[in-house]
Amino acid sequence: MLFAIIFTKIIDPFGMPNMYFYLFILFSMTIVLSILSYEFFEKKFLKMKTRFEVIHTR
């Protein structure tokens, strides 16, 4: 949602050429942000999770 607002503030003064282009850019930005979030933030917590797991034995 934040990207949509920022993107429309940047593009609107120049005119929107195509709605599909707008959706493609927003979708691409979402994918890139999720990849960066996983690589630089979530991976560290997933590694920590294995250290604090309780292992149940029979």
C-alpha positions as CSV (number, residue, x, y, z in Angstrom):
1,M,0.0,0.0,0.0
2,L,2.8,2.4,0.9
3,F,4.5,1.6,-2.5
4,A,1.3,2.4,-4.3
5,I,1.0,5.8,-2.7
6,I,4.6,6.7,-3.3
7,F,4.5,5.4,-6.9
8,T,1.3,7.4,-7.7
9,K,2.9,10.6,-6.2
10,I,5.9,10.1,-8.5
11,I,4.1,9.0,-11.7
12,D,0.8,11.1,-11.5
13,P,2.4,14.4,-12.5
14,F,3.7,12.8,-15.7
15,G,0.4,11.1,-16.5
16,M,-0.3,7.3,-16.3
17,P,0.4,5.7,-19.6
18,N,-1.0,2.3,-18.9
19,M,-2.7,0.7,-15.8
20,Y,-1.1,-2.7,-16.6
21,F,2.4,-1.0,-16.4
22,Y,1.5,0.5,-13.0
23,L,0.4,-2.9,-11.7
24,F,3.5,-4.6,-13.1
25,I,5.8,-2.1,-11.4
26,L,3.9,-2.5,-8.1
27,F,4.0,-6.3,-8.3
28,S,7.7,-6.2,-9.1
29,M,8.5,-3.9,-6.2
30,T,6.5,-6.2,-3.9
31,I,8.5,-9.2,-5.0
32,V,11.9,-7.4,-4.7
33,L,11.0,-6.1,-1.2
34,S,9.9,-9.6,0.0
35,I,13.2,-11.1,-1.3
36,L,15.3,-8.4,0.5
37,S,13.3,-8.8,3.7
38,Y,13.9,-12.6,3.7
39,E,17.6,-12.3,2.9
40,F,18.5,-9.6,5.4
41,F,15.9,-9.9,8.2
42,E,14.0,-13.2,8.3
43,K,16.9,-15.6,7.7
44,K,18.6,-14.5,10.9
45,F,15.5,-15.3,13.0
46,L,15.0,-18.6,11.3
47,K,18.6,-19.5,12.2
48,M,18.0,-18.5,15.8
49,K,14.8,-20.5,15.9
50,T,16.7,-23.8,15.4
51,R,18.9,-22.9,18.5
52,F,15.9,-22.6,20.8
53,E,13.8,-25.5,19.5
54,V,12.7,-28.1,22.0
55,I,13.5,-31.6,20.7
56,H,11.0,-34.2,21.9
57,T,12.2,-37.7,22.2
58,R,10.1,-40.9,22.6
